[in-house]
Amino acid sequence: MLTMRSALAALDRALALVSRLLAAAAGVAFAALAGAMIYEVVARYVFTAPTIWSTDFAMIANGAVLFLGAAWVTRRQEHIRVDVFSSLMPARLQACVDRVFHAALALPLAMMWLVSLERAVLAFERMERQVTSAWGPLLWPVHLMISLGLLALLLEVVRLALGGRRDVGGAAEKDGVHG
């Protein structure tokens, strides 16, 4: 019989897998961004033939890195944080403050996710394109990527608010101290 603890552990493993997959996609986007920028520099300065798509592609790839990698970075607690005060707190108080912070962050993230999902659906229905560029890429994949990243981040934030442990090298810490 499936217990609540084993169900939560299975959910945690699923969230870890989603975070890792989205982070891998962010890594691919980063590599593509680097390659595209090298291509653009060579095309522009060696062949005097700049591309019409490099600026748009750079914005899309940067967005992919940011939104698709956010859940993984949050899961591992490797984001930039100012811990001038929290480093002075006892470990239990710091963990409590972290839980409250993550709980407070959940509602705004949920609202952002819903708006981004609605925006992705509208962009898909209208086959909306970027109108301020010569390339004119479709926008629904961009909005969908943002929505997926925000959903994964929201789920990670809720997990941490409920006392989930940070993930280090694929395994949750045993002591539960966020650091």
C-alpha positions as CSV (number, residue, x, y, z in Angstrom):
1,M,0.0,0.0,0.0
2,L,1.2,3.5,-0.9
3,T,1.8,5.6,2.2
4,M,1.7,9.4,2.3
5,R,5.5,9.4,2.9
6,S,6.2,7.2,-0.1
7,A,3.8,9.2,-2.3
8,L,5.6,12.5,-1.3
9,A,9.0,10.9,-2.0
10,A,7.8,9.8,-5.4
11,L,6.5,13.3,-6.1
12,D,9.8,14.7,-5.0
13,R,11.7,12.4,-7.3
14,A,9.4,13.5,-10.2
15,L,10.0,17.1,-9.4
16,A,13.8,16.5,-9.3
17,L,13.6,14.9,-12.7
18,V,11.6,17.7,-14.2
19,S,14.0,20.3,-12.7
20,R,17.0,18.4,-14.1
21,L,15.4,18.0,-17.6
22,L,14.5,21.7,-17.8
23,A,18.1,22.6,-16.6
24,A,19.5,20.4,-19.4
25,A,17.3,22.2,-21.8
26,A,18.6,25.5,-20.4
27,G,22.2,24.2,-20.9
28,V,21.4,23.4,-24.6
29,A,19.9,26.9,-25.0
30,F,23.1,28.4,-23.5
31,A,25.3,26.4,-25.9
32,A,23.1,27.4,-28.8
33,L,23.3,31.0,-27.7
34,A,27.1,30.9,-27.6
35,G,27.2,29.2,-31.0
36,A,24.8,31.7,-32.5
37,M,26.8,34.7,-31.1
38,I,30.1,33.3,-32.5
39,Y,28.4,32.8,-35.9
40,E,27.0,36.4,-35.8
41,V,30.4,37.9,-35.0
42,V,32.1,35.9,-37.8
43,A,29.3,36.7,-40.3
44,R,29.3,40.4,-39.4
45,Y,33.0,41.1,-39.2
46,V,34.6,38.6,-41.4
47,F,32.0,38.3,-44.2
48,T,30.3,41.7,-43.7
49,A,26.9,39.8,-43.8
50,P,25.1,40.2,-40.4
51,T,22.2,38.0,-39.7
52,I,18.6,39.2,-39.3
53,W,17.9,36.7,-36.5
54,S,20.8,36.9,-34.0
55,T,19.3,39.6,-31.7
56,D,15.9,37.8,-31.4
57,F,17.6,34.5,-31.0
58,A,19.8,35.9,-28.2
59,M,16.7,37.2,-26.3
60,I,14.9,33.9,-26.7
61,A,17.9,31.8,-25.6
62,N,18.6,34.1,-22.7
63,G,15.0,33.7,-21.6
64,A,15.3,29.9,-21.9
65,V,18.4,29.9,-19.7
66,L,16.7,32.0,-17.1
67,F,13.3,30.4,-16.9
68,L,14.2,26.8,-17.6
69,G,17.1,26.8,-15.2
70,A,15.3,28.6,-12.3
71,A,13.7,25.5,-10.7
72,W,16.9,23.5,-10.7
73,V,18.9,26.4,-9.2
74,T,16.2,26.9,-6.6
75,R,16.1,23.2,-5.8
76,R,19.9,23.2,-5.2
77,Q,19.7,26.6,-3.5
78,E,22.5,27.9,-5.7
79,H,20.9,31.2,-6.5
80,I,22.4,34.5,-5.4
81,R,21.2,35.4,-1.9
82,V,22.2,38.0,0.5
83,D,22.7,36.2,3.8
84,V,24.1,38.9,5.9
85,F,21.4,38.5,8.5
86,S,20.4,34.9,7.9
87,S,23.9,33.6,8.4
88,L,23.8,35.0,11.9
89,M,20.6,33.0,12.7
90,P,20.5,29.6,14.3
91,A,20.0,26.9,11.7
92,R,16.4,26.1,12.8
93,L,15.4,29.8,12.6
94,Q,17.1,30.2,9.2
95,A,15.1,27.1,8.0
96,C,11.9,28.7,9.4
97,V,12.6,32.0,7.7
98,D,13.3,30.2,4.4
99,R,10.0,28.3,4.7
100,V,8.0,31.5,5.3
101,F,9.8,33.3,2.4
102,H,9.0,30.4,0.0
103,A,5.4,30.3,1.2
104,A,5.1,34.1,0.6
105,L,6.6,33.6,-2.9
106,A,4.2,30.9,-4.0
107,L,1.2,33.1,-4.6
108,P,2.9,35.7,-6.8
109,L,4.6,32.9,-8.7
110,A,1.2,31.1,-9.2
111,M,-0.3,34.3,-10.6
112,M,2.7,34.8,-12.9
113,W,2.4,31.2,-14.1
114,L,-1.3,31.5,-14.8
115,V,-0.8,34.8,-16.8
116,S,2.1,33.2,-18.7
117,L,0.1,30.1,-19.5
118,E,-2.8,32.3,-20.8
119,R,-0.4,34.3,-22.9
120,A,1.1,31.1,-24.4
121,V,-2.4,29.8,-25.3
122,L,-3.3,33.2,-26.9
123,A,-0.1,33.4,-28.8
124,F,-0.6,29.9,-30.1
125,E,-4.2,30.5,-31.1
126,R,-3.3,33.7,-33.0
127,M,0.0,32.3,-34.4
128,E,1.5,35.5,-33.1
129,R,4.9,36.6,-34.4
130,Q,7.5,39.1,-33.2
131,V,6.5,42.1,-35.2
132,T,9.5,44.3,-34.4
133,S,12.1,42.2,-36.1
134,A,12.9,41.2,-39.6
135,W,13.0,37.5,-38.6
136,G,9.6,37.5,-37.0
137,P,9.8,34.3,-34.9
138,L,6.6,32.7,-33.6
139,L,6.0,33.7,-30.0
140,W,4.0,30.8,-28.6
141,P,7.1,28.6,-28.0
142,V,8.7,31.5,-26.1
143,H,5.6,32.0,-23.9
144,L,5.3,28.2,-23.4
145,M,8.9,28.0,-22.3
146,I,8.3,30.8,-19.8
147,S,5.2,29.1,-18.5
148,L,6.9,25.7,-18.1
149,G,9.8,27.3,-16.3
150,L,7.5,29.3,-13.9
151,L,5.4,26.2,-13.2
152,A,8.5,24.2,-12.3
153,L,9.8,27.0,-10.2
154,L,6.4,27.3,-8.4
155,L,6.4,23.6,-7.6
156,E,10.0,23.8,-6.2
157,V,9.0,26.8,-4.1
158,V,6.0,25.0,-2.7
159,R,8.2,22.0,-2.0
160,L,10.6,24.1,-0.1
161,A,7.8,25.9,1.8
162,L,6.5,22.6,2.9
163,G,10.0,21.7,4.3
164,G,11.6,20.0,1.4
165,R,15.3,19.7,1.6
166,R,17.8,21.2,-0.8
167,D,19.1,18.9,-3.5
168,V,22.9,18.5,-3.7
169,G,24.3,16.4,-6.5
170,G,20.9,14.7,-7.0
171,A,20.3,13.7,-3.3
172,A,18.5,15.7,-0.7
173,E,20.6,16.8,2.3
174,K,20.0,14.8,5.4
175,D,20.1,17.6,7.9
176,G,17.4,19.8,6.3
177,V,19.4,23.0,6.7
178,H,19.1,25.3,3.8
179,G,22.3,26.8,3.0
